[in-house]
Amino acid sequence: MMQGERGAPDRRLNDAMVPEAVAEYKRVLKAALDVRPSGCRQKLASAIGRNPSFVSQITNPAYPVPIPAPHVDKIIEVCHLTDEEREAFLTAYARAHPRKARHFAASPTQAARRLTLDVPDFGSDAANARFDDALEAFVRQLIGLVGDGSQAS
């Protein structure tokens, strides 16, 4: 295993087992975006709190930059992926990032409920986006923990 800073194992290398697996889910996403209205990439950049060049990198199969797990649900939502596109994307994402894939719903029809929270405004779009991303990641972790247990009747 390669070493990262300070001699620690570089875990990023384990997340993308095979560069082709990353390119595979990027091809699925790129194909979906290619048939969406022209403003979809900009809308996606705004939704994930990143600039359009980042969206270009994470949707281009030629670039090895993986899509961060906290952005997957937002990408599916903003890009309005069809059930078939969603399934193909998540299947390919799971092959590339097997440890992260368990945090995403297996089915777009999975029962859900909405919970509304009042949270502070941190005074900047970037700070608010970081908070929102952290909260979404936390909720996905909780779902994974609760979902792994047996269902109460």
N, C-alpha and C positions, 0 to 999 in steps of 0.2 A: 504494500500500500504506500502511496506517496505521502510525503510529509508536508503539512501546511506550515503556517507561521509557528514559531517557537517549538518546532518538532512534533506538534500534534498531528494526528492523522487527518488528512484532508478528506472530510466526509462528502464533499461535493462530488468527488469522483465516484462514490458508491451510488449517489442518487441517480445518475444517468449511466446505467450499466453499459449501454451500447449507444454510441452517437446516432446510429441509424434509428434507434427506437425514439429518440427525441425528434429526429427529422420526420418520422412517421406521423406523430401527432401534430406536428407543425404543418405538414401537408394537408391533413384533414381540416385544420383550422383555416389555413390559407384558402383552400377550395371553398369553404363556407363563406369566408369574407369576400371572396371574389364575386359572389353572386348577391351580396348585400348592397344596399345603397352606399354611395360614395362617402358619406359622412360617418360610417360605422367605425372606422379605425380611430377617428378623432374622438368619437363618443366613448369608445373603449379606453383610450388614453386618459380621458377625463375621469372615467368611472374608477380606474385603478390608481389614479393619482400619479401617473407617469407621463412622460412626454411622448409625442408620436414616434420618435426614432426608436424608443424602447419597444413600442408595439410592432414596428417594422422588424426588429431583431427577433422578437418572440414569435413572429408569424412567418419568418423566412426559414425554410428548411436548410438553407446553406449555412446559417449561423448556428453555432453549437449552444447558444444561450438558452437554457431551459426555461420553461414557464414556471414561475414560482407558484407553489401550491396555494398560497392565499389568494391568488388571482383566478384560479380555475372556475369557481362558482360564478364569479362576477363576469368572466368571459362568456360562459354559457348563457347567463342571463342577458347581458347586453347584446350579444351577437344573435340572440334568438335562434339558437341551434335547434334544428329539427330533432326528433327522437333518434333518427338514424345517424345524423351528424354527431349528436351528443354521445350515443353509444360507441361509435367509431373513435371519437376523440378520447373518451374516458378509457376505453380498452387499450388504445395505444399509449395513453398516459400511464396506465397501470403497468404496462410492460417496461416503460422507461424508468418509472419511479415506483417500484412495488411497495415500498414502505409508506409512501404518502397517499397512495390511491385509496386506501381503506377509509379515508376521511370524506370521501365523496359518495353521494347517494348512488346506489346501484341502479335506480330506476327514476326517470323523471316524474313518475306518477306516485312516488313515495308520499305518504301522507305528511302534511306539514301544517304548522300553525304559526301565526304571526305573533310576535312579542314586540311591543313598542317600549322603548326606553328613552328617558330624558337624560342626555349626556351633556357635558360641558362643551362649549365652543372654545377651542384653543386659540382662536384669533388668526389662524392661517389655514389655507386649504391643505397645505402639506402636512401640518400637524394634525388636522382633523382626519386626513386620509390615513396617516400612520395609526392613529387611535382606532379608526374604523377597521383597518386591516388586522390590528392586534385583537380586537374584539371578535371579529369574524373567525380568526384562527382559534381563539379560545373556545368559541362555541363549537367549532368543528371537532376540537379535541374532546369536549364534553360529550358530544354526540357519539364519538367513537368509544368513549368509556361506558356510557349508558347503554349504547347499542350492543356492546359486547356481552352484556348480562342477559339473563333470561327475562322475557317479557312478563310483566305483572298482569294478572287477569282482572 
